[in-house]
Amino acid sequence: MSSVMLAGMHLLLSGIVGSVAYGLARPGSDVDRIGVFAAPTVAFHGLHPPRESVVTTDPT
């Protein structure tokens, strides 16, 4: 999912997980992020409610 689709959502909670969070990162390790977003109210109007989960590998 692109960051364009996430743009209308509001970030409620953001965190870093994985090896960096546990202090096990090595040179070249990636940073794994997790977050909780709230969809805009208008997304709940209509026949297709927003998806429960959004997974992306887009670093932006």
Secondary structure, DSSP 8 states (H G I E B T S, - for coil): --HHHHTTSEEEEEEEETTTTTT---TT---EEEEEEE--GGGGSSSS---S--------
